[in-house]
């Protein structure tokens, strides 16, 4: 699901 990609991307952004 696209939402999953957004979720994973959000985690990457939050990690920075």
ChimeraX attribute file (.defattr): number of C-alpha atoms within 10 A of each C-alpha:
attribute: neighborCount
match mode: 1-to-1
recipient: residues
	/A:1	5
	/A:2	7
	/A:3	8
	/A:4	9
	/A:5	10
	/A:6	11
	/A:7	11
	/A:8	12
	/A:9	12
	/A:10	11
	/A:11	11
	/A:12	10
	/A:13	9
	/A:14	8
	/A:15	7
	/A:16	5
